Amino acid sequence: MLRETSFCFVCCHLASGGKEGDVLLRNLDVADILARTRFPGGATQELPEKILDHE
């Protein structure tokens, strides 16, 4: 935390693809990353537990 502000940087490489439906699959990958990523101990240290919990 910096000045009572938490930061979360998500770095990943998602292939753009060139076939029909690739954009949908890439967007599903992003949704999966956002939904499943957890930070152990976040709740006990008053830090965000998930990516989307960061404000």
C-alpha positions as CSV (number, residue, x, y, z in Angstrom):
1,M,0.0,0.0,0.0
2,L,1.1,3.5,-0.8
3,R,-0.6,6.3,1.1
4,E,-3.5,4.0,2.0
5,T,-4.0,3.1,-1.7
6,S,-3.6,-0.4,-3.0
7,F,-2.4,-1.1,-6.5
8,C,-2.9,-4.1,-8.7
9,F,-1.2,-4.5,-12.0
10,V,-2.3,-7.4,-14.2
11,C,0.2,-8.3,-17.0
12,C,-0.7,-11.1,-19.4
13,H,-0.3,-11.8,-23.1
14,L,-3.6,-12.7,-24.8
15,A,-3.3,-13.8,-28.4
16,S,-5.5,-11.7,-30.7
17,G,-6.2,-14.6,-33.1
18,G,-7.5,-14.2,-36.6
19,K,-10.4,-16.6,-36.7
20,E,-14.1,-15.9,-36.1
21,G,-14.8,-16.3,-32.4
22,D,-11.2,-15.5,-31.2
23,V,-12.3,-12.2,-29.7
24,L,-15.0,-13.9,-27.6
25,L,-12.5,-16.5,-26.4
26,R,-9.9,-13.8,-25.5
27,N,-12.6,-11.9,-23.5
28,L,-13.6,-15.1,-21.7
29,D,-9.9,-15.6,-20.8
30,V,-9.9,-12.1,-19.3
31,A,-13.1,-12.7,-17.3
32,D,-11.6,-16.0,-16.0
33,I,-8.4,-14.2,-14.9
34,L,-10.4,-11.5,-13.1
35,A,-12.7,-14.0,-11.4
36,R,-10.2,-16.6,-10.3
37,T,-7.2,-14.6,-9.2
38,R,-6.9,-14.4,-5.4
39,F,-4.4,-12.8,-3.2
40,P,-3.7,-15.0,-0.1
41,G,-3.9,-13.2,3.2
42,G,-5.5,-10.1,1.6
43,A,-8.6,-10.2,3.8
44,T,-6.6,-10.7,7.0
45,Q,-4.3,-7.7,6.2
46,E,-7.2,-5.4,5.2
47,L,-6.0,-5.6,1.6
48,P,-8.2,-6.5,-1.4
49,E,-8.6,-10.3,-1.9
50,K,-9.4,-10.2,-5.6
51,I,-8.4,-8.0,-8.6
52,L,-11.7,-6.3,-8.9
53,D,-11.8,-5.5,-5.2
54,H,-9.1,-2.8,-5.9
55,E,-10.7,0.6,-6.2
